């Protein structure tokens, strides 16, 4: 999920009452809820599509979820001590308890992979023990309805706290309603996938992908082996990928290797210049496809036409 969603979850956990357990609890909860995304630093040393194969991996796995909160708790505890020695520690800050800092950082850190699992991008929950991708297919990566619910509840809770009212209850209600909303979205996805009975290209893969805004709908991706349809419209009527020599290209090009490691529904798109693009059916929308594609030589798939083919609905 996006970092605003992660931050709002951390803030609501704090407003539910946990922020009173120790000083610096809110920074621990909000930063902790975003901490696994420290892997975004890979953009400084990885190029092209290599980041696709690195993100949502090692920093989202079990060892990181234990060690990252420990680092965060240590930094916050040290910051409190540093402020105290310089005489700049706020007088109204609660005493800082390292055990509570770690526990709150750990709890909020756990919410991160739980939310990331809910969309079609996927997450490697068991890294480094296993590189298997897991997919929840429940929420779009940015869910405006969760933003509105959690954003309003956070503001209302803080407003009530400032006025001396019961500020915990709005957070409790928002967390409960958010959980029910996510459960409902999961039921919509499950029903949509069970409703797919046949496809012109087979049903080796069935994905009910939530679109932006219209969370009650699902884009249905079906097919397999490079032949996919979305909502019964052909994405690309190409050839099976096992007729392409992708292993050789993958061994010679790290960009292709990273893309195929990440890809869930890869397919080939001919270009006007005679080259080919590997794309993923989950991100076939023209507004996103450019960020989720990699070029391969035409010689890798000699049976694929070199004339461009229309996308979904074409």
Secondary structure in CASP SS format (residue, H / E / C, confidence):
PFRMAT SS
TARGET T0000
AUTHOR 0000-0000-0000
METHOD secondary structure of the structure
MODEL  1
X C 1.00
X C 1.00
X H 1.00
X H 1.00
X H 1.00
X H 1.00
X H 1.00
X H 1.00
X H 1.00
X H 1.00
X H 1.00
X H 1.00
X H 1.00
X H 1.00
X H 1.00
X C 1.00
X C 1.00
X H 1.00
X H 1.00
X H 1.00
X C 1.00
X C 1.00
X C 1.00
X C 1.00
X H 1.00
X H 1.00
X H 1.00
X H 1.00
X H 1.00
X H 1.00
X H 1.00
X H 1.00
X H 1.00
X H 1.00
X H 1.00
X H 1.00
X H 1.00
X H 1.00
X H 1.00
X H 1.00
X H 1.00
X H 1.00
X H 1.00
X H 1.00
X C 1.00
X C 1.00
X C 1.00
X C 1.00
X C 1.00
X H 1.00
X H 1.00
X H 1.00
X H 1.00
X H 1.00
X C 1.00
X C 1.00
X C 1.00
X H 1.00
X H 1.00
X H 1.00
X C 1.00
X H 1.00
X H 1.00
X H 1.00
X H 1.00
X H 1.00
X H 1.00
X H 1.00
X H 1.00
X H 1.00
X H 1.00
X H 1.00
X H 1.00
X H 1.00
X H 1.00
X H 1.00
X H 1.00
X H 1.00
X H 1.00
X H 1.00
X H 1.00
X H 1.00
X H 1.00
X H 1.00
X H 1.00
X C 1.00
X C 1.00
X C 1.00
X C 1.00
X C 1.00
X C 1.00
X C 1.00
X C 1.00
X C 1.00
X C 1.00
X C 1.00
X C 1.00
X H 1.00
X H 1.00
X H 1.00
X H 1.00
X H 1.00
X H 1.00
X H 1.00
X H 1.00
X H 1.00
X H 1.00
X H 1.00
X H 1.00
X H 1.00
X H 1.00
X H 1.00
X H 1.00
X H 1.00
X H 1.00
X H 1.00
X C 1.00
X C 1.00
X C 1.00
X C 1.00
X C 1.00
X C 1.00
X E 1.00
X C 1.00
X C 1.00
X C 1.00
X C 1.00
X C 1.00
X C 1.00
X C 1.00
X C 1.00
X C 1.00
X C 1.00
X E 1.00
X C 1.00
X C 1.00
X C 1.00
X C 1.00
X C 1.00
X C 1.00
X C 1.00
X C 1.00
X C 1.00
X H 1.00
X H 1.00
X H 1.00
X H 1.00
X H 1.00
X H 1.00
X H 1.00
X H 1.00
X H 1.00
X H 1.00
X H 1.00
X H 1.00
X H 1.00
X H 1.00
X H 1.00
X H 1.00
X H 1.00
X H 1.00
X H 1.00
X C 1.00
X C 1.00
X C 1.00
X C 1.00
X C 1.00
X H 1.00
X H 1.00
X H 1.00
X H 1.00
X H 1.00
X H 1.00
X H 1.00
X H 1.00
X H 1.00
X H 1.00
X H 1.00
X H 1.00
X H 1.00
X H 1.00
X H 1.00
X H 1.00
X H 1.00
X H 1.00
X H 1.00
X H 1.00
X H 1.00
X H 1.00
X H 1.00
X H 1.00
X H 1.00
X H 1.00
X H 1.00
X C 1.00
X C 1.00
X C 1.00
X C 1.00
X C 1.00
X C 1.00
X C 1.00
X C 1.00
X C 1.00
X C 1.00
X E 1.00
X E 1.00
X E 1.00
X E 1.00
X E 1.00
X C 1.00
X C 1.00
X C 1.00
X C 1.00
X C 1.00
X C 1.00
X C 1.00
X C 1.00
X C 1.00
X E 1.00
X E 1.00
X E 1.00
X E 1.00
X E 1.00
X E 1.00
X C 1.00
X C 1.00
X E 1.00
X E 1.00
X E 1.00
X E 1.00
X C 1.00
X C 1.00
X E 1.00
X E 1.00
X C 1.00
X C 1.00
X C 1.00
X C 1.00
X C 1.00
X C 1.00
X H 1.00
X H 1.00
X H 1.00
X C 1.00
X C 1.00
X H 1.00
X H 1.00
X H 1.00
X H 1.00
X H 1.00
X H 1.00
X H 1.00
X C 1.00
X H 1.00
X H 1.00
X H 1.00
X H 1.00
X H 1.00
X H 1.00
X H 1.00
X H 1.00
X H 1.00
X C 1.00
X C 1.00
X C 1.00
X E 1.00
X E 1.00
X E 1.00
X E 1.00
X E 1.00
X C 1.00
X C 1.00
X C 1.00
X C 1.00
X C 1.00
X E 1.00
X E 1.00
X E 1.00
X E 1.00
X E 1.00
X H 1.00
X H 1.00
X H 1.00
X C 1.00
X C 1.00
X H 1.00
X H 1.00
X H 1.00
X H 1.00
X C 1.00
X C 1.00
X C 1.00
X E 1.00
X E 1.00
X E 1.00
X E 1.00
X C 1.00
X H 1.00
X H 1.00
X H 1.00
X H 1.00
X C 1.00
X C 1.00
X C 1.00
X C 1.00
X C 1.00
X C 1.00
X C 1.00
X C 1.00
X C 1.00
X C 1.00
X C 1.00
X C 1.00
X C 1.00
END
